[in-house]
Amino acid sequence: MLYHLLYPLADDFNVLNLFRYITFRTGGAILTAMVLSFVIGEPLINWLRAKQGKGQPIREDGPEGHLITKRGTPTMGGFLILLGIGAGTLLWADLTNRYVWVVLLVTFGFGLIGFYDDYLKVTKQNPKGVPGKLKLGLQVVIAGIAAVWINQIAAAPLNTSLTVPFLKDVLLNLGWFMIPFAMFVMIGASNAVNLTDGLDGLAIVPVMIAAASFGLICYLVGNTVFANYLQIHNVAGAGELAVFCGALVGAGIGFLWFNAPPAMVFMGDTGSLSLGGALGTVSVIVKHELVLAIIGGLFVLETVSVMVQVASFKLTGKRVFRMAPLHHHFEKKGWKEPTIVIRFWIIAVILALAGLSTLKLR
């Protein structure tokens, strides 16, 4: 919005020339989302606490300590993140860029699903929320619309092809199968972040790390000069998503202020489903879907731990982990919550560096 209002005045005011630069507008999006989160965070949390009463219901089969330390904490804090993302993106991004609207569609669409899930949990005081099949069905609809839209926007052959990390000239043409694959990435990333969100601050920092990494990837992929130099596939218009990623980082910083242990608010499915979906959609647009599995490897690890636990119990009647997802396993082993969270953050940083190395190691 600011881009369209102020950039045309650049001929009269040279300082407004700054609005042509994605890097400047990304910085603006970070600050806007962060400041907005700081300003409205406490009033919003107080309102959520007043409306929710008992707060998010705690699983009876979860770690015993959570029944004491987490009880009464309000949820739906993801609404704060979505407000920051929306404000930062709408104010600073080029709104004629269709990729921006695709990512906003998935982010807020998945956010609405998560909001409905959180609403049912709070009003019924039942941690199950929306039935799994209904939740997945709604995600499939939104992801399907986004995948088809991306397919129409992107130029051939990238719109039907999968790039491979570390290999500069390899394009795997998936044809029509690219659409269900893109849907799988969006929905998989969404639910992976959802599974990771189980301790104070555990999910939001790795999400910010992944968003910052993909902000850089978006900028490089969208810039012809840098893309040619790094021998990565150029996606025209994808650079504008760096502004969106910046808004996500800024909103995440603001949310972390209130989510730091002991958390004043949980992001809930409102936040986790939307943030994971956003990362998945960005990775599909910039053709770095497989790199997301590296940068977001922590989310993959948490998801795999659940899959292994369920499969093992059904096949053998035995559990591989003391509790799944993986962070609960370490809680059961006696690790303190801050220890688990900070060590998982360290893992997220290492995986992000490994993922970014694919830009040059080809």
Secondary structure, 3 states (H helix, E strand, C coil): CHHHHHHHHHHCCHHHHHHHCHHHHHHHHHHHHHHHHHHHHHHHHHHHHHHHCCCCCCCCCCCCCHHHHCCCCCCCCHHHHHHHHHHHHHHHCCCCCHHHHHHHHHHHHHHHHHHHHHHHHHHHCCCCCCCHHHHHHHHHHHHHHHHHHHHHHCCCCHHHEEECCCCCCCEEECHHHHHHHHHHHHHHHHHHHHHHCCCCCCCHHHHHHHHHHHHHHHHHHHCHHHHHHHCCCCCCCHHHHHHHHHHHHHHHHHHHHHHCCCCCCCCHHHHHHHHHHHHHHHHHHCCCHHHHHHHCHHHHHHHHHHHHHHHHHHHHCCCCCCCCCHHHHHHHCCCCHHHHHHHHHHHHHHHHHHHHHHHCCC
